[in-house]
Amino acid sequence: MALRKTISQSELAQGQTDTDRERHATEYSASRGGWFKAESKPEPGQDKDSSGGGRLWGRR
């Protein structure tokens, strides 16, 4: 029988890349009743859709 070492959450987080953190990110939503996968949010100044046409986020 093998003994297992307990690994703290902070130690696990140190081994993750930024890409891994984004991929596994979750947000708490009280209206939906729990933790759900984080939705990607647009950054100000970028196109709303990938086609390039249309309104820019963060600008009027």
MITI-742494 format. One record per residue: residue number from 1; residue in one letter; x, y, z of N, C-alpha, C in turn. Coordinates in pm, 1 decimal. Layout:
BEGIN
[NUM, "a", [X, Y, Z], [X, Y, Z], [X, Y, Z]] ...
END
This chain:
BEGIN
[1, "m", [84.0, -117.8, 0.0], [0.0, 0.0, 0.0], [88.9, 124.6, 0.0]] [2, "a", [58.8, 217.7, -87.7], [138.7, 339.9, -100.0], [77.8, 451.3, -15.6]] [3, "l", [165.0, 529.6, 42.6], [119.3, 645.3, 118.2], [104.8, 763.8, 23.2]] [4, "r", [3.3, 844.2, 45.5], [-20.2, 960.6, -39.7], [12.5, 1087.8, 34.6]] [5, "k", [77.3, 1178.3, -33.9], [110.1, 1307.6, 23.3], [-2.5, 1405.2, -9.9]] [6, "t", [-43.9, 1481.2, 88.1], [-146.8, 1582.4, 65.6], [-82.1, 1704.0, -0.6]] [7, "i", [-142.8, 1749.5, -108.7], [-91.1, 1865.7, -181.3], [-188.4, 1981.0, -160.7]] [8, "s", [-135.5, 2095.9, -117.7], [-221.4, 2211.9, -93.2], [-267.7, 2273.4, -225.4]] [9, "q", [-377.7, 2347.9, -220.1], [-431.8, 2412.6, -339.5], [-332.6, 2513.3, -397.0]] [10, "s", [-261.3, 2585.0, -311.1], [-164.4, 2684.1, -359.5], [-48.3, 2615.7, -432.3]] [11, "e", [-8.8, 2498.1, -383.8], [98.2, 2423.5, -449.5], [52.7, 2373.8, -587.3]] [12, "l", [-71.9, 2331.7, -595.8], [-126.6, 2289.4, -725.2], [-134.1, 2406.2, -822.8]] [13, "a", [-174.7, 2522.0, -772.6], [-189.8, 2640.7, -857.8], [-56.4, 2685.8, -915.4]] [14, "q", [50.2, 2667.8, -840.7], [181.9, 2709.4, -889.2], [223.4, 2630.1, -1012.6]] [15, "g", [178.1, 2507.5, -1024.5], [215.1, 2423.0, -1136.7], [132.1, 2445.1, -1261.7]] [16, "q", [28.0, 2526.4, -1252.9], [-58.5, 2549.8, -1368.6], [-8.7, 2667.3, -1452.9]] [17, "t", [-28.0, 2655.2, -1582.2], [1.9, 2767.0, -1671.2], [-120.2, 2858.4, -1676.0]] [18, "d", [-103.9, 2979.4, -1730.4], [-216.0, 3072.6, -1742.9], [-326.7, 3014.1, -1830.3]] [19, "t", [-288.4, 2941.3, -1933.6], [-386.2, 2879.3, -2022.9], [-471.3, 2777.6, -1946.6]] [20, "d", [-407.4, 2698.0, -1861.5], [-481.3, 2599.4, -1781.7], [-577.2, 2667.4, -1685.4]] [21, "r", [-534.4, 2776.6, -1623.5], [-620.5, 2848.1, -1529.0], [-744.4, 2901.6, -1598.9]] [22, "e", [-727.4, 2956.9, -1718.5], [-841.2, 3010.3, -1793.9], [-935.9, 2898.4, -1836.4]] [23, "r", [-880.8, 2785.9, -1876.2], [-962.7, 2675.5, -1924.5], [-1048.3, 2615.7, -1813.6]] [24, "h", [-998.4, 2615.9, -1690.5], [-1070.4, 2554.8, -1579.2], [-1138.4, 2657.0, -1488.9]] [25, "a", [-1143.6, 2781.9, -1530.6], [-1201.0, 2887.2, -1446.7], [-1351.3, 2868.3, -1428.7]] [26, "t", [-1398.4, 2899.7, -1308.5], [-1541.5, 2895.3, -1279.9], [-1582.2, 3023.1, -1208.4]] [27, "e", [-1708.4, 3056.5, -1218.6], [-1763.6, 3174.3, -1152.1], [-1886.8, 3131.4, -1074.4]] [28, "y", [-1911.6, 3198.4, -962.7], [-2031.1, 3168.8, -885.1], [-2145.6, 3255.9, -934.6]] [29, "s", [-2258.3, 3195.6, -961.4], [-2376.2, 3267.1, -1005.8], [-2492.1, 3232.3, -912.7]] [30, "a", [-2528.2, 3326.7, -825.9], [-2636.2, 3301.6, -730.6], [-2769.4, 3281.0, -801.8]] [31, "s", [-2791.5, 3354.3, -910.5], [-2918.5, 3342.1, -981.2], [-2934.8, 3204.7, -1046.0]] [32, "r", [-2823.4, 3141.7, -1082.0], [-2828.8, 3008.3, -1141.8], [-2808.5, 2899.2, -1038.1]] [33, "g", [-2765.7, 2937.3, -918.1], [-2756.7, 2842.5, -808.6], [-2629.0, 2762.0, -800.3]] [34, "g", [-2514.8, 2820.9, -830.7], [-2390.8, 2745.4, -811.9], [-2274.6, 2797.3, -892.9]] [35, "w", [-2173.2, 2712.1, -903.8], [-2051.4, 2744.4, -977.6], [-2064.1, 2693.2, -1120.4]] [36, "f", [-2032.4, 2779.5, -1216.1], [-2040.8, 2742.8, -1357.0], [-1915.0, 2787.7, -1429.6]] [37, "k", [-1889.0, 2727.4, -1542.9], [-1772.4, 2762.0, -1624.0], [-1778.1, 2910.0, -1659.6]] [38, "a", [-1667.1, 2977.6, -1643.4], [-1660.5, 3121.2, -1670.0], [-1682.0, 3148.0, -1819.2]] [39, "e", [-1765.1, 3245.7, -1849.2], [-1789.2, 3282.9, -1987.1], [-1683.7, 3383.6, -2031.0]] [40, "s", [-1640.3, 3372.2, -2154.7], [-1541.4, 3467.7, -2203.3], [-1608.0, 3603.7, -2219.6]] [41, "k", [-1540.3, 3705.8, -2174.4], [-1595.0, 3840.5, -2179.7], [-1513.9, 3922.1, -2279.4]] [42, "p", [-1579.9, 4005.5, -2357.7], [-1508.2, 4085.6, -2456.2], [-1422.1, 4191.9, -2388.0]] [43, "e", [-1310.9, 4224.3, -2452.2], [-1224.3, 4329.3, -2401.0], [-1260.0, 4459.7, -2471.8]] [44, "p", [-1254.6, 4571.1, -2400.7], [-1288.4, 4700.1, -2462.1], [-1202.0, 4727.8, -2585.0]] [45, "g", [-1265.8, 4777.7, -2689.9], [-1194.4, 4813.1, -2812.1], [-1185.4, 4702.5, -2914.3]] [46, "q", [-1226.2, 4581.6, -2881.3], [-1221.7, 4471.9, -2976.9], [-1356.1, 4458.3, -3046.4]] [47, "d", [-1353.8, 4398.7, -3165.9], [-1477.4, 4377.0, -3241.0], [-1569.4, 4281.7, -3166.1]] [48, "k", [-1698.2, 4308.2, -3178.3], [-1798.3, 4223.3, -3114.2], [-1799.7, 4085.4, -3178.2]] [49, "d", [-1788.3, 4080.8, -3309.2], [-1784.6, 3952.0, -3377.5], [-1656.0, 3940.3, -3457.8]] [50, "s", [-1622.7, 3819.9, -3496.8], [-1495.2, 3795.1, -3563.6], [-1492.4, 3844.7, -3707.8]] [51, "s", [-1607.7, 3878.7, -3763.9], [-1611.2, 3921.9, -3903.3], [-1554.0, 4062.1, -3922.5]] [52, "g", [-1537.1, 4135.8, -3813.7], [-1479.7, 4268.9, -3823.9], [-1583.5, 4377.4, -3841.7]] [53, "g", [-1702.4, 4340.4, -3885.2], [-1807.1, 4439.3, -3901.8], [-1888.9, 4451.1, -3775.2]] [54, "g", [-1949.6, 4562.1, -3756.5], [-2034.4, 4575.1, -3639.1], [-1974.9, 4666.3, -3533.5]] [55, "r", [-2041.2, 4670.1, -3423.7], [-2008.6, 4761.3, -3316.0], [-1883.9, 4716.2, -3239.1]] [56, "l", [-1801.6, 4811.9, -3196.1], [-1687.8, 4782.2, -3112.6], [-1730.2, 4789.9, -2967.3]] [57, "w", [-1684.0, 4695.6, -2886.2], [-1715.8, 4693.2, -2743.5], [-1644.6, 4809.0, -2675.1]] [58, "g", [-1712.3, 4873.4, -2583.2], [-1652.2, 4979.2, -2503.3], [-1651.9, 5115.0, -2569.8]] [59, "r", [-1707.7, 5125.0, -2685.6], [-1713.3, 5252.7, -2757.1], [-1856.1, 5283.6, -2795.1]] [60, "r", [-1887.9, 5411.5, -2804.7], [-2022.2, 5451.8, -2846.6], [-2016.0, 5514.4, -2982.7]] 
END
